[in-house]
Structures are given as C-alpha cells and as structure tokens.
Amino acid sequence: MKLSKNKNWSDYVTKHSFALDLERGIFTWSNPKKIAKSLKKSAEISLRRKGTPFQSAMSMLNFYVNRAGKNLNPKQKKVLEKAKEELKKLFKIHTKKP
C-alpha cells in the first residue's frame, strides 16, 4: 500500500505489523502488566519476527512511544514506560542500576 508523505505511516505499521499480531488498541490500555503480557504472547507465537521475542516486543513498544512523540498523552506515556519494565520482568531481563 502506497502512503503519501502526509499520512501517518507509523499508524499503518502499528496496525499492519509484519512482525507481530497485536491485539486491537493495545497501546491505549491503562494496565501496563496487561500490555506487557499481550506483547510477550504476540512475540512468542510470531513466526515472522527477526530477533528474540523480548527484542520484538520491546521494539514494537518503543516504536509506538517514539512515533507518537509529543502527541502521546503524558498519562499514557507513563503507562507505556511502566509496560517496558513489566516486559523486562516477564522475560526475566535484569538491568543494572547505577
């Protein structure tokens, strides 16, 4: 599908990702644990991802946050940032704190 420069291509990618099949409205949910669990499930069952399930799930979450930019509601941004931490917990990824 050809998109003009003025169209929101990130919205298209989010809705038609070739890497993960996401639940509808996942990035609008208010529960970070639910978001993380859904991303994890999608990443683990995907046969089209290129990296590990964790990399794919985190990449999709980061992609959405970065592309939404200043248009992302600050409250929802906090929810999505918490979802990143929940993803790390679910995948047992330990980060070193300074």
C-alpha positions in Angstrom: 0.0 0.0 0.0 1.4 3.4 -1.0 1.1 6.1 1.6 1.6 9.8 0.9 4.2 11.7 2.9 1.4 13.3 4.9 -0.2 10.1 6.0 0.7 8.6 9.4 2.9 5.7 8.3 3.6 4.7 11.9 -0.1 4.1 12.5 -0.1 1.9 9.4 2.9 -0.1 10.7 1.3 -0.4 14.2 -1.9 -1.8 12.7 -0.3 -4.0 10.0 3.0 -5.1 11.6 4.6 -7.9 9.8 6.5 -9.0 12.9 3.8 -9.2 15.5 0.0 -9.7 15.5 -1.1 -7.2 18.1 -4.4 -7.0 20.0 -6.6 -4.1 18.9 -5.9 -1.0 20.9 -3.1 -2.5 22.9 -1.3 0.9 23.3 -4.4 2.6 24.6 -4.8 0.2 27.5 -4.3 1.6 31.0 -2.8 -1.5 32.6 1.0 -1.9 32.0 1.0 -5.6 33.0 -1.8 -6.4 30.6 0.1 -4.6 27.8 3.3 -6.4 28.6 1.6 -9.8 28.7 -0.1 -9.3 25.4 3.2 -8.1 23.7 5.0 -11.1 25.2 2.4 -13.5 24.0 2.4 -12.0 20.5 6.2 -12.0 20.2 6.4 -15.6 21.4 3.9 -17.0 18.9 5.1 -14.9 15.9 6.9 -16.8 13.2 7.8 -13.6 11.4 10.0 -11.8 14.0 13.7 -11.3 13.3 15.0 -11.1 16.8 14.2 -12.7 20.1 10.7 -12.5 21.5 11.9 -9.9 24.0 13.6 -7.8 21.3 10.5 -7.9 19.1 8.1 -7.0 21.9 10.3 -4.1 23.2 10.9 -2.8 19.7 7.2 -2.6 19.0 6.6 -0.8 22.2 9.5 1.6 21.7 8.4 2.2 18.1 4.9 3.2 19.2 6.2 5.5 22.0 8.7 7.2 19.7 6.4 7.7 16.8 3.6 9.0 18.9 6.0 11.6 20.3 4.5 14.8 21.6 1.0 13.7 20.6 1.1 10.9 23.2 -0.9 11.7 26.3 1.6 12.1 29.2 -0.5 9.8 31.3 -0.5 7.1 28.7 3.2 7.6 28.1 3.8 6.7 31.8 1.7 3.6 31.4 3.7 2.5 28.3 7.0 3.3 30.1 5.8 1.0 33.0 4.9 -1.6 30.4 8.6 -1.6 29.4 9.6 -2.5 32.9 6.9 -5.2 33.1 8.2 -6.7 29.8 11.6 -6.9 31.4 10.2 -8.7 34.4 8.2 -11.1 32.3 11.2 -12.0 30.2 13.5 -12.0 33.3 15.7 -9.3 31.9 17.8 -7.8 34.6 19.1 -4.3 34.2 21.9 -2.8 36.3 21.0 0.3 38.2 23.8 2.9 38.7 
